[in-house]
Amino acid sequence: MLFTSALFSFLYLPIVAMGFFLLGRAPRVAAAWLGLASVYFYGYWMPEYVVLLLVSIIANYGFGVIIGRLRDRAGGPGEKSARIALIFGLIFNLGLLSWFKYANFLLDTLRTVTVLNLPVVEVILPIGISFFTFTQIAFLVDTFTKGTREYRFIHYLLFVTYFPHLIAGPVLHHAQMMPQFADPEIYRPQIAKIAAGLGLFALGLIKKIVLADGIAPYANAVFDATAAGYSPTAFEAWIGAVAYTLQLYFDFSGYSDMAVGLSMIFGVRLPFNFASPYRATNISEFWRRWHMTLSAFLRDYLYIPLGGNRHGNLRRVINLMVTMLLGGLWHGASWTFVVWGGLHGLYLVAHHSVGNVFTRYLARLLPRTATVLVAWLITMLAVIVAWVFFRAVDFTSASTILSAMFSIVDTDSFPKILFNAGLDTSRGLWLILTWSLVAVLPMNSNNLFDRHLRICMQSHSVAWFSTGAAVTMITALITINELRTSTSPFIYFNF
């Protein structure tokens, strides 16, 4: 049940929203309704893994209660016991994630590098497991370190399964959500929030259906042909790499906008995940703007506990590399994702080591505008190179595309891959140029949403008009998507 489907937008969402608000006089009943509807949403995707989701939730709720009660005991023994319970909780979560996400990868790697005759185990990846596992790990750690407490199982169930974020984030924290679920205001329909939420949902649909899916054929043609053994020209390699850079951003930020918009319909505010990342002029800024909830998780629950930058430059280098390598592995059980994470680790190390010196050197040579432009170009080049590994099916494909991108002489300049795929080269260039301008616009979804919400809060007539306009836009976009011969799921559903 994709957000972009008629089944979701015209049946599931209206039924769930109406039921939620009709039951709003009894907030716990309404919360239970929304939680059960969210479990159904997950079960529609993978009914065989609903039991896994519920086992994970029940176990983590139990760990949280135990850790909280032990932590509240005065004296050392309580803290020590709580720490042991936390360790068992982390082992449980990481064990589940490792088995379902990395068992095949580990066995394949061992078969490759050893002579062991290991069994072939086909483990199907449960959708969303990376996100709901990280969400619950954060809950357990916060229960131990920050005094987070949650003894209402229905609210905890809703916190984890809440359908706008369950499949592909954003990664949530207990402290962000529980005060909102406890607020009686969210159980009453508020036209301003509904209007702003529907408007952001429509914007997310545009990003996915028009922008991401519109440019996807150019990325897919190049990467798929390369995986099949064809060698792209330099022109095609750049077309494919830049097209994928744009496709991934609009696809994932579109999903995130839809998630935030859907949640706002219920009066619940989710954190934004993107803040114009392709405007960044250094790699550190890029990670402050890209997948912000995951970046914050990796910083708060991995980088800082490892020591962060508190123990000298060498430790900072090690901590950055470990954090980014594991961040790459979180995205997928493949060495290409590890390399992607490793590249970003090296980028961050280089930035923290010589970035400021390099920027000051440029500033002495060039005017300010030119300095910013050069810094932006270097950052985007680094990001695009890393995305090649992120998208490629293996090292051979990635190296073929990168070799073509940076070849000095292009011996075959005719774009055969695009031609054979029936794609218009000039249209592809136009899409890349136009979509690139959209990606670096000063005004992003976050700004537009906040402005729209303020206006709707000030005028109910504007809110009602905005609701009608958004519903019309959503209907048109969903209809266009349904009439297509094929639809594509969100890229981050794979992670």
N, C-alpha and C positions, 0 to 999 in steps of 0.2 A: 504494500500500500504506500506508494510514493507520495510525497507532498504534492507532486505535480500531476497526480492522477485525479480523474473525475470522482472515483470512488471515495477518495479521501476528502476532497474539497466539498463535494455536494451531498455526501451521505454521512461519513464518519464524523467529520468536524461539527456540522450542525447538530447532530444527535448528541454528541458528547457535550457541546457547549450548552444546549438547551437543558439537558439533564442536570448539568452542574449548577446552573443558575436556578432551576426549579427547586432543587434540593438545598439551595443556599441558606434557607432558614435554619437548617441543621448542618452546620459547617463540617462536623465529623462525617456525616453521611455523604455530603457533597465531596469531601476529600476522598472518601472510600470509593465513590463512583468514579472519580477522575483517576484514582490509582488503578482500579480494576479495568477501566477503559484503556489505560496505558499498557497494562499487561496484555490485554486483547490485541492492541496495536502491535506489540512485539510478537505475540503468538501468530498473528496473520503472516508475518515474515517467516518465522521459523517455529512452528508449533512444537517440534521435537525438543526445542531448547528452552521452552517456558519453565520446565522443571529446573533446569540448570540456573536460570535467572532467579527463580524463587528460592532455591537452595542457597545461592550466593547471598541473597538479601536476608534470609532468616539467619544464616550463620553470622553475617557481619553485624546484624542487629544484636544478636546474642553477644558477640565479642564486644560491641560497643557498650552494652549494659554492664558486662563484667568489668571492663576496663574502667568505666566511669565510677562504679561502686567501689572498686578496689582503690582507685585514685583518690576518692573522697575520704578514705580512712586516714586518720592522723598517724604520722610516724613513717619510718622507713619501710617496714614490711609490706604495707599497702602499696607503696610506690613500686617496690621491687616486683610484687606479684602482678601489678598492673602492667609493668614493662614486659613480663613474661607472656601475659595474655596478648599484648600488642604484637609481640614477635610471632606467636602462633597465628594471630589474625593475618599478619603480613605473609607468612608462609602459606596459609590457606589461599589467599588471593593470588599471590604470585605463582603458586602451584597450579591453580586452575588456568590462569592465563598462559603459563608456560606449556601446559599439556595441550590445550586446544589451539594455541597459536603457533607454538614452536616445536612441537613433537616431530612433525614431518621434516621441518627444516634441519633439526639436529640430527635425525637419523640419516637424512640424505647427505649431510656434510660428513658424518662419520663413515658412511659407505664410500664416499669419494676419497677420503684421506687415509683410510685404513683398509685392511683386507678382511675385516669382520663381515660375516654373512648375517647382517641384521635384517629383521623382518620388515616388510613394507606395511606401514600403518597409515591408513587414510583417515585423518581426523578432519571433519568439516569445521571450519571456523564459524563459531556463533556470531551473528551480526551484533555489533556494538559492544563486544566483550571488553575491548580495550578501554572504552569510555566508562562503562558502569563499574569496571574494576578499579580504575583510577579514582573515580568519584568516591568509592567506598574506602579505599586506602586513605584518602585524605580525611574522611570522617573518623577513621580509627586513630590516625595520628593526632588529629585535632582533639579528639576525646582525651587522649593522654596528655597532650602538651598545653592545650588552650582551655580545658574545662568544658568542652562541648558535651552536652548531654541530650539524649533523646530517648524517652521511654514510651512514646506513643507510636506503636508499630504502624498504624495507618499512615501517619505523617512520614515515617521513614520509608515505607513502601512507595509513597507518592514521590518523595525526594529522589529516589533512585530511578523509578520507572517513568517519571513524568515524560510523556510521549514527545513533546517538542525537542527534547535534548537527548533522548535515550539512545538513538541509533548512532549519531555522529557528533555528539556534543552540543553546546560547549561543556567542558569539564566544570562541574559545579562544586561548591562548598556548602556544607551544612549551614554555616552562618549566613550565607547569602539567601537561602531558601526558607528555612524554618520560620523566621519572623514573618515572612510574607504569608505562608500557609496558615499561620496563627492569627492573621489580621482579618477580622470579619468583613472588611470592605471588599476583599477580593471575591467574596461569595455573592455579591450583588453586581449586576451588569452595569458597567460605566461606559456610556456611549463614546466618550472622548478616547478612552483606552482601546475600545473595540475598533474605532475608526483608525487610530494610529497603528494598531496592530495589523489590521487588514491592509493598510497602506504599505507597511514594511513587508508584509507577506507578498503583496503584488510586486514590489521592487525585487524581492528575492526571486520570484518567478521569472521576471524579465532577465535577471542575471543568468539564471540557469537555462531557460528555454531559448532565449534570443541570443545572449552573448556566449555562454559556455558551449551550448550545443551547436551554435552557429559556426564556431571556429574549430570545433572538435574534429571534423573530417580532415582538416589539414594536418593536425597533429597525428591523428590515428593513421593516416595514409603513410606518412614518413616512418613512424616507429614500427608499424606493422610490417611494412615492406622490408625494412632493415632486419627485423627479426626473422623474416622469411629468407634472408640471404642476399637481398639486393643492396647495392651501395648507392646512397643518395649523392647528388651533386652538392657542392657547398651551398648553393642557393636553397636547395630543398632541405638540407640539414638545418639551416638557419630558420627557414619557414616552419619546419616541424618543431624545433626547440622553442621558438618564440610563441608559436601558436599554443603549445602545451603550457607554457608559462602563463598565458592569459586564460586558457581553458580552466586550469586548476584553480586559479584565483577566483574567477567568476562562479565556478561550480561550487566551491567550498564556501565562499563568502555569501553566495546566493542561498545555500542551505542554512547558513548561520542566521542570515536575515530572516528567512522564513521561520526558523525556530524561535527567534526573539519576538517576531511579530505574532506568531501563534500563541505564545505564552502571554503576551500582553492582552490578547483577547480575554484571557482569564484573569487579568489584573495582576499577573506575576511578571516581574521584570527579570530577564536573564542577562548575564553579562555579554557584551559584544565581543566578537572574536577577531575582528579585523579593524584596522585604522589606516587605510591607504598604504599598505606595506610597500608597494612599488614606487612610493615617493621617497623612500629611505635613501639617505646619502652615506650610510655606513651599515655594516652587517649587524652591529649591535642594535641600531635603530630598527632595522628590518625585523629583528626578533621581538622588539617591543610593539610592533605593529601586526605581525603575522601570527595567527592561531594563538591569540594572547592568553587564553585560559590554559592551554597546554604549556606555553612558555612559563607562565606563572607557577604551574604545578612543578615543572622540572626545576625551576629556580628554588622554590620554597621547600620541596620535599626531596630533592636530590643534591643540587649544587650547593646550597647553603649548609645542609647537614654534612656534606663532605668536607666542608671548611671554607667554601667560597673563595674569596680573595684575602682571607684573614691570615694566611700563613706563608706569605711570600709568593714571588712570581712563579716558581716551579710548581708549587702546590696548586696555584690558580690554573696553570696550563693543564696539569693533570685533571683537575676537577672539571674544567671546561670540556676537555676531550672525553672524559668518561660520561658526562652529562649528555653531550651531543651524540655520542656513539649509541648510548642507550635510547636516546630520543629517536634516532634513526631506526633502531631495532623495534621500538614500539610501533612504528608505522607499518612494518611488515617483516615477515620471516624470510628475508632474502639478503644476500651479501650486498646487493645494489643499494638497499636502504641503509645498511651499515656504512657504506662508502659515502652516501649522501650525508649522513650524520657526521661522519669523520671530516668531510670537506667543510661543513659548517663549523665544526670544532676548530679546524685549522684557520678558517676565516676569522673567527672570534679571537683566537690567540694572536693572530697577526694584527688585528685591529687594536687589541689592548696593548700590544707590544710596541708597535710603530705607527699606529693609525694617526695619533695626534701629531707626531713629528712629521709625517708625510703631508698631512693637511696643512700644517704651518708652512712647510716648504712650498707647497702649491700656492698658498696665499701670497707668498713673496714673489712668485713668478707671474701669477695671473690675477685679473680682476676678480672680485668676489663672485660674480655670477658665473664666470668661467670655472672657478674653483669648485663651486657647488655642482656644476654640470659634470665636470670630470669625476668628482667623487660619486655622483649618482651613476654615471656610466660604468665605473669600476664595480660598484655594488651590484648593479643589474647584471653585468657580465658574470660575476661570481655566482649569483643566484641562478641564472639561466644554465650555466655549466652544471651546477649541482642538480637542477631539475632533470637533466638528461639521464642521470643515474636513477633518479626517483621514478621516471617513466619507463625506462628501458627494461626489457624482460631479463636481460643478462648482461654481463660485462662485454661480450662480443658486440652486441648491438650498441651499447653505450659508446664503446671505443670507436666503432665505425662512424657513428654520427659525429662525435667530437673530432675525429680525424678529418672528416669532410668539412666541418665548420671552420677548422683552422688550417686547412690546406692552402699553401701559397699559390699553387696553380690548379685551377679547376679544368681538368682535361675534357670533361664532358659537361657542358653548360646547359644542355637541354633537359628540362625537368620531366623526365620520363615517369617517375613515380606519380607525380600529381596528374600528369596527362592520362596515365593508365587508370587512375582512380576516378577519372571523369571530373576533375576539379579544375576550375578556372584560376590560373595563376594570378592574373591581375585582380580578380575578386579577393583572393587570399591576401594579397598585399594591402588592398583597401581595408579589409577587415582587421588586419593586424595593426595598421596605422590608427584606424578609428577606435578600436577597442583599447589600444595602448593609451590614447588620449583620455578615454573614459576612466581607465585604471589610475591615472595620476591626477584626476580632477581634485581641486582643493576641497570641494564639498563631497563627503562620503555618506554612506547609509546612516552612520551614527548621528551626524549633524542633522541630516534631513529628518530622521525620526524624532529627535529631541525638539526640533523646531515645529514639526507637524503636531506633536503631542501638546506642546504649549498652546498652539493656536486652537486646537480642538478643545482644550480645557477652558479656554476663554470664551468660546462660542459654541453652544450646542447645535445651532443651525449649521455652522460650518462642519461640525462633527458628523451630523446626519448626511450632509451633502458628500463629505469625504467617504463615508461608509458606502453610499450608493455608487460613487465613482470607482472605489476600490473593488467592490463586488462585480461591477461591470468589467473592469480590467481583468480580474481573476478569471471570470467566466470565459472571456475571449481567449486568454492565454491557455487555459486548460483545454478549451475546445481545439485550439490549434495543435496543442501537444497530442491530444487524443487522435487527431486526424493523421498524424504522422505514421509512416509505415513501421517505424520502430522508435522506442523511447529508451533513453539511457539513464541508469541509476546514478546517484551521486558518487563521485570518485571515492570520497572518504568512507563510504559504506564498506569498502574493502579492508579498512583498518580497525 
